[in-house]
Amino acid sequence: MTICIITSYHDPKDIRLYWKQALSLEKEGHKIVFALMHIMKIKQSEGNISWISIKKPKNRYLRFINTVRLLFLSLFLKVGAYQLSVSEVLWISLFIRIFKPRVKIIYDCHEPLELFIPNKPWVPRFFKPVVYRLVEIYECFFTLFCNVIIVCAESRIKHFKRWHRKAVLVRNFPYQRTSPIKPWLERNKIILNLSGLSAERGLPELAAISRKIAESKTGYHLHLHGIIVEDIPVVVRDSIKMLEQYGATITNDWRTFDHLIPLLQDSRFGIFFRRTLDYAEFTTINKLFEYVIYGAIPIVHNCKGMSMFIENGTTGFLVDLGSEAEQIQKILEISPDELAEISARAAEEFNNKYIWEKELPKYLSLFNK
């Protein structure tokens, strides 16, 4: 079967879409065509995987308008199934169903749209309930034309069940690690943050942490790696300025999968913050599992979506919103030998329990039926 994966957001070799999904489908004998937006117009192929693209505009609104071009780009392909991998292209399901009534349409709902959009900083507070409702109507209507919806959390199954939609839980866990991890005590004193750099994703809190560890003179170093997103420009710029002042390393770029592992292997801690605490309950925070499997002790916000995987002080640390710097300071004062035991114990547990190989059969079955 030829499968077309449509996205207006992800890179050509996105960790989830390419390394996990597309390569797994190719091994099963399928052909995969990516129809996507990219900073450069590309048309290339590797084995049974190919990419066709249109240029991605910088403006988010123009990006949504350009999804019309993605529709025409993908509609004339001879495929047996479509996977819509971002909510911006969900509306395409209507036209695929009209012009190709027999093909399978799968909506890969990676994030909770009704939380993601209304909480954007450009949405006025008084208008959030209206946006929330509009987003629900959008998702409810266009999922009507999808055969199945992939979700990353159990709560999302209940969400779509209200509308009598078929949803399958496929968590976005990392691949199982096949090589030994670098001993924790032999690593550099790096506290790693792999995430978009924005106010929503805890940039002010990270700035406060950089100041605290610089003043404590513990030798630890904060390393931030991700695209800077000026969701609240003044807050983001002030935070970046403070981070640079206190010696944090900031890499304004994404790491590809093959470059990600060495960075994880050399870090002692991994941070993931999100001010919208409910967010973690409605998706799979893959960075959390990548940290743990490769031996970086996770430090995350104390919320239901995190505490269901992390046992505080045993497989990682849960910190409260608003007092992150003070709590991390206390964590760094724990005996190195005790921290090394936490790293090894958590890595072993997660590498056997929370891995992509256990989720893969559920994903492949959606295309083999």
C-alpha positions in Angstrom: 0.0 0.0 0.0 1.1 3.6 -0.7 0.5 5.9 2.3 0.6 9.7 2.1 1.5 11.5 5.3 0.4 15.1 5.2 1.8 17.8 7.5 2.2 21.5 7.5 4.4 21.7 10.5 7.0 18.9 10.8 10.5 18.6 9.3 11.1 16.0 6.5 12.9 13.7 9.0 10.8 14.4 12.1 11.6 11.9 14.9 8.0 10.7 15.2 6.8 10.9 11.6 9.9 9.7 9.8 12.1 7.7 12.3 9.3 5.9 14.1 6.3 5.8 11.7 7.5 6.0 8.1 10.5 3.7 8.6 8.3 1.2 10.4 5.7 1.2 7.6 8.5 0.8 5.0 9.7 -2.3 6.8 6.2 -3.7 6.5 6.4 -3.3 2.7 4.5 0.0 2.4 5.5 3.0 0.3 5.3 6.4 2.0 4.9 9.8 0.4 5.3 12.9 2.6 3.3 15.9 1.4 4.6 18.7 3.6 5.7 22.3 3.9 9.4 23.1 4.3 11.6 26.1 4.3 12.9 24.9 0.9 10.9 23.3 -1.8 12.0 19.7 -2.0 11.3 16.6 -4.1 13.5 13.6 -3.2 13.3 9.9 -2.3 15.1 7.3 -0.2 14.1 3.7 -0.8 10.3 3.5 -0.6 10.0 6.9 1.2 9.7 10.1 -0.8 9.0 13.8 -0.1 7.2 16.4 -2.1 6.8 19.9 -0.6 5.7 23.4 -0.9 7.6 26.3 0.7 6.6 27.0 4.3 5.7 30.7 5.0 6.9 32.2 8.2 3.5 33.6 9.0 1.3 31.1 10.8 -1.9 32.3 9.2 -0.4 32.1 5.7 0.7 28.6 6.6 -2.8 27.6 7.3 -4.0 29.1 4.0 -1.2 27.2 2.2 -2.7 23.9 3.3 -5.0 24.4 0.3 -1.9 23.8 -1.8 -1.2 20.7 0.2 -4.6 19.4 -0.6 -4.0 19.6 -4.3 -0.5 18.3 -3.9 -1.8 15.1 -2.2 -5.2 14.6 -3.8 -3.8 13.5 -7.1 -1.5 10.9 -5.6 -2.4 7.2 -6.1 -2.5 6.1 -2.5 -4.5 3.7 -0.3 -4.4 5.7 2.9 -3.8 9.2 4.1 -2.4 10.2 7.5 -3.2 13.7 8.6 -0.4 14.5 11.1 -1.3 18.0 12.3 -4.7 19.7 13.1 -4.1 22.4 10.5 -4.6 19.8 7.7 -7.6 18.0 9.3 -10.1 19.9 7.1 -8.5 18.1 4.1 -10.3 14.9 5.2 -13.6 16.3 3.8 -12.3 16.7 0.3 -10.4 13.4 0.4 -13.6 11.7 1.4 -15.5 13.4 -1.4 -13.1 12.6 -4.2 -11.7 9.3 -2.9 -14.4 7.7 -0.8 -12.7 4.3 -0.5 -9.3 5.4 0.9 -8.5 5.1 4.5 -8.1 8.4 6.4 -6.2 8.4 9.7 -5.9 11.5 11.9 -2.8 11.5 14.0 -4.0 13.7 16.9 -0.7 14.3 18.7 -1.7 17.2 20.8 -4.9 18.4 22.6 -6.2 21.0 20.1 -8.7 22.5 22.5 -6.0 23.2 25.0 -3.3 24.1 22.5 -5.0 26.8 20.5 -7.1 28.7 23.1 -4.0 29.1 25.3 -1.9 30.8 22.7 -0.8 34.2 23.9 -2.3 35.9 20.9 -5.8 34.8 21.9 -7.3 37.4 24.2 -8.4 36.1 27.6 -12.0 37.1 27.2 -12.1 35.3 23.8 -10.7 32.0 25.0 -14.1 30.3 25.6 -15.2 31.2 22.1 -12.0 29.9 20.5 -12.3 26.7 22.6 -15.8 26.1 21.3 -14.8 26.9 17.7 -11.9 24.5 17.9 -14.1 21.7 19.2 -16.6 22.3 16.4 -13.8 22.2 13.9 -12.3 18.9 15.2 -15.7 17.3 15.8 -16.9 18.0 12.2 -13.8 17.0 10.3 -13.0 13.9 12.2 -16.4 12.6 11.0 -14.6 11.8 7.7 -11.7 9.9 9.3 -11.7 6.1 9.7 -9.7 6.3 12.9 -7.9 8.7 15.2 -4.5 8.1 16.8 -4.3 9.6 20.3 -1.4 9.8 22.7 -3.2 9.6 26.0 -6.2 7.7 27.5 -8.1 10.9 28.2 -8.2 11.6 24.5 -10.1 8.4 23.8 -12.8 9.6 26.1 -12.7 13.0 24.4 -13.4 11.5 20.9 -15.8 8.9 22.3 -18.2 11.7 23.1 -18.6 12.2 19.3 -18.7 8.5 18.6 -15.3 8.5 16.9 -13.0 5.5 16.8 -9.7 6.4 18.6 -6.7 4.2 19.2 -4.1 4.9 21.9 -0.5 4.8 20.4 1.9 6.5 22.8 4.9 8.4 21.3 7.5 6.5 23.3 11.2 6.4 22.2 12.8 3.4 20.5 14.3 0.9 23.0 17.9 1.6 23.8 20.2 -1.3 22.7 23.5 0.0 24.0 24.7 0.6 27.6 24.3 4.2 28.9 27.2 6.3 30.0 27.6 6.1 33.8 25.9 9.1 35.4 29.0 10.1 37.4 31.1 10.2 34.2 28.9 12.7 32.5 29.4 16.4 32.3 27.4 18.5 34.7 24.8 19.4 32.1 21.1 20.2 32.9 19.5 19.8 29.5 16.2 21.3 28.2 15.1 19.9 24.9 12.0 21.9 24.0 10.7 25.0 22.2 12.0 28.0 24.0 9.0 30.1 25.0 7.2 31.6 28.0 4.6 28.8 27.9 7.4 26.3 28.1 9.0 27.7 31.1 11.7 30.1 29.8 11.4 32.5 32.7 11.7 29.6 35.2 14.8 28.3 33.3 16.3 31.8 33.6 15.8 31.8 37.3 17.4 28.3 37.5 20.4 29.5 35.6 20.9 32.3 38.1 20.5 29.9 41.0 23.0 27.3 39.8 25.5 30.1 38.9 25.3 31.5 42.4 25.5 28.1 44.0 28.8 27.3 42.2 28.0 23.6 42.0 29.6 23.4 38.5 26.4 22.6 36.8 25.6 24.1 33.4 22.2 24.8 31.8 21.9 23.8 28.1 18.8 24.8 26.2 18.2 23.3 22.8 15.2 24.3 20.7 13.6 26.9 18.5 13.0 30.3 20.2 9.3 31.2 20.0 8.5 34.7 21.1 5.0 34.0 22.4 5.3 36.8 24.9 8.1 38.8 23.3 9.2 40.9 26.3 9.2 37.9 28.7 11.2 35.8 26.2 13.8 38.4 25.4 14.3 39.3 29.1 14.7 35.6 29.9 17.2 35.0 27.1 19.2 38.0 28.3 19.3 36.6 31.9 20.2 33.1 30.6 23.1 34.5 28.6 24.2 36.6 31.6 24.5 33.5 33.8 26.3 31.4 31.3 23.6 29.1 29.9 24.2 27.6 26.5 21.3 28.3 24.1 21.1 26.6 20.7 18.3 28.1 18.7 17.7 25.0 16.5 16.2 21.5 16.6 18.4 18.4 17.1 17.9 15.6 14.5 17.5 12.1 15.9 21.0 10.9 15.1 22.5 14.0 17.0 20.1 13.8 19.9 21.4 10.6 21.6 25.0 11.8 22.3 23.6 15.0 23.9 21.3 12.9 26.1 24.1 10.5 27.0 26.3 13.3 28.3 23.6 15.1 30.4 22.9 14.5 34.1 19.5 16.0 34.2 16.7 16.7 31.7 14.1 19.4 32.2 10.6 19.7 30.8 8.3 22.5 31.9 4.9 23.5 30.7 2.8 26.3 32.4 -0.4 24.7 31.1 -0.2 21.8 33.5 -3.1 19.9 32.0 -1.2 19.6 28.8 0.8 16.6 30.0 -2.4 14.7 30.8 -3.6 14.9 27.2 -0.5 13.9 25.2 2.8 11.9 25.5 5.7 14.1 26.5 8.3 12.1 24.5 11.2 14.2 25.9 10.5 12.8 29.4 11.0 9.2 28.2 14.0 10.1 26.1 15.7 11.7 29.1 15.1 8.7 31.3 16.0 5.9 28.8 19.4 7.6 28.2 20.1 8.2 31.8 19.3 11.9 32.3 17.3 12.3 35.5 14.0 14.1 34.6 12.9 17.2 36.4 9.3 18.0 35.5 6.3 19.8 36.8 4.2 18.1 39.4 1.0 17.3 37.5 -1.1 14.2 36.8 0.3 13.7 33.3 3.8 13.4 34.8 3.2 11.8 38.2 1.6 8.8 36.4 5.0 7.9 35.1 7.5 9.5 37.5 7.8 8.5 41.1 9.3 11.5 42.9 12.7 10.8 44.2 12.8 7.2 42.7 12.7 7.6 38.9 12.9 11.4 38.7 11.8 14.6 40.4 8.5 16.5 40.4 8.7 20.2 41.2 5.9 22.7 41.8 5.1 25.5 39.5 6.5 28.8 40.8 9.3 27.4 42.9 11.4 25.4 40.4 14.7 27.1 41.0 14.6 26.5 44.8 13.6 22.9 44.4 16.2 22.2 41.8 18.8 23.7 44.1 17.8 21.1 46.7 18.0 18.3 44.1 21.6 19.2 43.2 22.5 18.9 46.9 21.6 15.2 47.0 24.4 12.7 47.2 25.9 12.1 43.7 25.9 8.3 44.4 22.2 8.4 45.2 21.5 10.4 42.0 23.5 7.9 40.0 21.3 5.1 41.4 18.2 7.0 40.4 19.5 7.4 36.9 20.4 3.7 36.5 17.2 2.4 38.1 14.9 4.7 36.0 16.7 4.0 32.7 16.4 0.2 33.2 12.7 0.4 34.1 11.7 2.8 31.3 13.8 1.0 28.6 11.8 -2.1 29.2 8.4 -0.6 29.8 7.9 2.7 27.8 9.2 2.0 24.4 8.0 2.5 20.8 8.4 -1.2 20.0 5.5 -2.0 22.3 3.3 0.6 20.6 4.3 -0.2 17.1 1.9 -3.2 16.5 -1.1 -1.0 17.3 0.1 1.6 14.8 0.8 -0.9 12.0 -2.5 -2.6 12.4 -4.3 0.6 11.4 -2.9 0.2 7.9 -3.0 -3.6 7.6 -6.8 -3.9 8.2 
